[in-house]
Amino acid sequence: MKTSKDITTPIGFFNTYFDLLPQYKTNKDAFDYLNTQVEYITGRKLFKNYEQWQNSQ
């Protein structure tokens, strides 16, 4: 079962992104780290780039 903390889902990505923000210098750095983790897990990025993610909200 997928949860709200499953980073491979859009809602899990969103929730985890905000949890990670205090640990990164910029919003984009937090996004890039998380998107790379999703790629490591699934073999593909959830979002093409930071701009696509911003536009999806």
N, C-alpha and C positions, 0 to 999 in steps of 0.2 A: 504494500500500500504506500502510495506517495504521500508525503507530509509537507507541511508548510516550510520545512527546513531542507527539503530535497532540492539541492541546487540545480538539478537537471530539469526542473520545472520553472516556468516563468515566475510563479509566486514564491517559490523557494529561493530562486536567484535574487529576487527583489528583497525579500526579508533578510537574507544572508548579507547582501550588499550593504544594507544599512547597519547591520551588526559589525561589519568589517571597517566601515568608514573611519572610526577613530584611530585605527592602526595604520592608515596610509596618508601620505602627504597630500594627495589629490584624489578627487572623486574618480577620475579616469584610472589612476593607479589601482584603486580598489576594484573597479570594474574589470580591468585587464587581468588582474590576478584571478578573480573569480571565473571569468570567461575561459581562462586557460585551464583552470581546474575542471571545469565542465568538459572541455575538449579532452583532457586526460582520461576522464571517466567514460565518456561516451564515444570518443573518436571524432567529435565535431563540436564546434562552438555553438552555443545557444543563440548568440547574436553575432552578426557580421562585424560590428564595431560599436564603439561607444555612442555614436550618433544614432545608429539604428535603435539601440536600446532606449535612448532618451525619447525618440519619436514613438516608441511603442507604449509609452506610459500615458 
